[in-house]
Amino acid sequence: MPQTRELFVFLKNNPGVRARIAAPHNGTILYAGQILKPAWKEVADLKARLPQLASRRTLPEVLAAITLIGQPFTDLARWAQSIDALAPWPHPEWRSNGYVAWRALSGIFASNARGAVSFVIGSGVTLGQQPGVQPKVFAATEVSVLLRNPHVDSTTRDLLEYYQRCIRSGQPDLSVTFIPA
């Protein structure tokens, strides 16, 4: 869709914006799947209960803080959400629009991570290779990008290797949450 292409051209032409798609050092939070509720809700609950998580950021929080002037949307989060809404899951065009947009943004976010990364990973984290199963960006993009990122700490790397083994072996129920001190 042209809206997806427009976002990609904008990101390609604006390295300063790409550099801002980052959490503070030791402040990246990645989530996927479902624990008792969707992982993004678990993160919101954890952040509300634990003051030490106040400075840590998820990708949507980072994107919402990147204001845009002269673009179709006031911030990068609204732009990404608008693409996702064009053909929401399980629409056949979702994979080539919303999914690919979130994969690109997540890849940038993961490549910009520094230090310890926090994870809230539940069940249902798959590559979505089975019909009717929604693929997860964490499985398809974030794990491999973070494993190539030389700026993450050794504990993060150990967890990523575990997640990668589970994903490759088709075990979608990872259910491992890690919030470093």
Secondary structure, DSSP 4 states (H G I P E B T S, - for coil): -HHHHHHHHHHHH-HHHHHHS-PPTT-EEEEESBSSSBHHHHHHHHHHH-GGGTT-B-HHHHHHT-B-SSSSSSBHHHHHHHHHHHS-TTSTTSTTTHHHHHHHHHHHHHHT--B-EEEEE-B------STTPPP-HIIIIIHHHHHH-TTB-HHHHHHHHHHHHHHHTT-----EEE---
